Amino acid sequence: MFSLFPMNKSFLLLLWVLCAVGPLMSCEKDDEVVMVMPKANIVFDDNIEKISADYKVNQPITLKIRVGNEATSVRVISNYTVAAGAKTKEFTLPVTNGVATFTVAANDLRNTSDGAVVGAGTAPASTRAANTFNLRVDALLAGGAYESRFYTLTVVQ
């Protein structure tokens, strides 16, 4: 029998392999994604999603800060605003079994010269901003490096 395109099975197989593999050989390799993982995860009150809370003015403020065993200590910097402008107050906490506990009275969140914290009244919109403290929490690691996370604390009645 006569054919214009004489082909046997091995030729067809070779042609199929070239058509299937050829385009794959021309693909470029994607860049690798590099993920930077923190050396210490900072978790508040055992809830990774917790970033803020309200606290009563006349009760102690307690915040459990889990940092893991990589941290040697925890530094908490209270940032707040008074009539004179932006102010800060710093606390240093020891780490025991990967946990530091921040316990203070509401008035200790600010410097004594800035007066007492009053707490939001029945109309929170009027005094809430003045009684909101943005805490910067630093897990201090061996060698001087640190990891940071922020927490918003508002003092209410």
C-alpha positions as CSV (number, residue, x, y, z in Angstrom):
1,M,0.0,0.0,0.0
2,F,1.3,3.4,-0.9
3,S,1.0,6.5,1.5
4,L,2.1,10.1,1.1
5,F,3.2,10.2,4.8
6,P,4.8,6.9,5.7
7,M,4.9,6.8,9.5
8,N,5.4,4.0,11.9
9,K,4.4,3.8,15.6
10,S,7.8,4.8,17.0
11,F,7.9,7.9,14.9
12,L,4.5,8.9,16.1
13,L,5.5,8.3,19.7
14,L,8.6,10.5,19.2
15,L,6.5,13.2,17.6
16,W,4.0,13.1,20.5
17,V,6.8,13.3,23.1
18,L,8.4,16.3,21.5
19,C,5.1,18.1,21.2
20,A,4.2,17.4,24.9
21,V,7.7,18.0,26.5
22,G,9.0,20.8,24.2
23,P,6.8,23.6,25.6
24,L,7.7,22.5,29.2
25,M,11.4,22.8,28.4
26,S,11.0,26.4,27.5
27,C,9.4,27.4,30.8
28,E,11.3,29.6,33.1
29,K,11.7,28.6,36.7
30,D,9.6,30.8,39.1
31,D,11.5,32.9,41.7
32,E,11.5,31.3,45.1
33,V,9.3,32.9,47.7
34,V,11.3,33.7,50.8
35,M,9.2,34.0,54.0
36,V,10.7,35.8,56.9
37,M,9.4,34.2,60.1
38,P,9.6,36.1,63.4
39,K,12.0,34.7,66.0
40,A,9.4,35.2,68.7
41,N,5.7,35.3,68.2
42,I,4.0,37.7,70.6
43,V,0.5,36.6,71.6
44,F,-1.8,38.5,74.0
45,D,-3.9,36.5,76.5
46,D,-3.3,33.3,74.5
47,N,-5.3,34.7,71.5
48,I,-3.2,35.4,68.4
49,E,-5.9,37.7,67.0
50,K,-6.3,39.9,70.1
51,I,-4.9,43.4,69.5
52,S,-7.1,45.6,71.8
53,A,-9.4,45.6,74.8
54,D,-11.1,47.9,77.3
55,Y,-10.1,47.8,81.0
56,K,-12.0,49.3,84.0
57,V,-10.3,52.3,85.6
58,N,-10.6,51.0,89.1
59,Q,-9.3,47.4,88.5
60,P,-5.8,46.2,87.8
61,I,-4.9,45.9,84.1
62,T,-3.5,42.4,83.5
63,L,-2.2,41.3,80.1
64,K,-0.6,37.9,79.5
65,I,2.2,38.2,76.9
66,R,3.4,34.9,75.5
67,V,6.7,35.4,73.7
68,G,8.3,31.9,73.7
69,N,11.6,30.9,75.2
70,E,13.6,32.9,72.7
71,A,13.0,36.2,74.5
72,T,15.0,37.2,77.5
73,S,12.7,40.0,78.6
74,V,9.7,42.1,77.4
75,R,9.6,45.9,77.1
76,V,6.2,47.6,77.1
77,I,6.1,51.2,75.9
78,S,2.9,53.0,76.7
79,N,2.2,55.8,74.2
80,Y,-0.5,58.3,75.0
81,T,-1.5,61.9,74.4
82,V,-2.1,64.7,76.9
83,A,-2.6,68.4,76.4
84,A,1.2,68.9,76.2
85,G,1.4,66.4,73.3
86,A,2.6,62.8,72.8
87,K,4.1,61.1,75.8
88,T,5.6,57.6,76.7
89,K,6.2,55.5,79.7
90,E,8.3,52.3,79.6
91,F,8.1,49.1,81.5
92,T,10.5,46.1,81.5
93,L,9.1,42.6,82.4
94,P,10.9,39.3,83.1
95,V,10.0,36.3,81.0
96,T,9.3,33.0,82.8
97,N,8.6,29.9,80.8
98,G,8.0,32.0,77.7
99,V,5.5,34.3,79.3
100,A,5.6,37.8,80.7
101,T,2.7,39.3,82.7
102,F,2.0,43.0,82.5
103,T,0.0,44.0,85.5
104,V,-0.5,47.7,86.4
105,A,-3.0,50.1,87.8
106,A,-4.7,52.3,85.2
107,N,-2.8,55.4,86.5
108,D,0.5,53.7,86.1
109,L,0.1,53.7,82.3
110,R,1.1,57.3,82.3
111,N,3.7,59.5,84.0
112,T,2.7,60.9,87.4
113,S,3.1,64.5,86.2
114,D,0.4,63.9,83.5
115,G,-2.3,63.3,86.1
116,A,-4.7,60.5,86.8
117,V,-6.6,58.5,84.2
118,V,-10.3,59.2,84.5
119,G,-11.8,56.6,82.3
120,A,-14.5,57.1,79.8
121,G,-17.8,58.2,81.1
122,T,-21.3,57.5,79.9
123,A,-20.5,59.3,76.7
124,P,-17.4,57.3,75.7
125,A,-16.9,59.4,72.5
126,S,-16.0,62.5,74.6
127,T,-13.3,60.9,76.7
128,R,-12.3,57.6,75.0
129,A,-9.5,59.1,72.9
130,A,-7.8,60.7,76.0
131,N,-7.8,57.3,77.8
132,T,-6.5,55.2,74.9
133,F,-3.0,53.8,75.3
134,N,-1.1,52.3,72.4
135,L,1.3,49.8,73.8
136,R,4.4,48.8,71.8
137,V,5.4,45.4,73.1
138,D,9.0,44.3,72.3
139,A,10.3,40.8,72.9
140,L,14.0,41.3,73.6
141,L,16.0,38.5,72.2
142,A,19.5,37.3,73.0
143,G,22.0,39.4,71.0
144,G,20.0,42.6,71.2
145,A,17.5,42.0,68.5
146,Y,13.8,42.3,69.2
147,E,10.4,41.5,67.7
148,S,7.5,44.0,68.2
149,R,3.7,43.9,68.3
150,F,1.2,46.6,69.1
151,Y,-1.8,46.5,71.5
152,T,-4.4,49.2,72.0
153,L,-5.7,49.5,75.6
154,T,-8.6,51.8,76.5
155,V,-9.5,52.7,80.1
156,V,-13.2,52.9,80.8
157,Q,-15.5,53.4,83.8
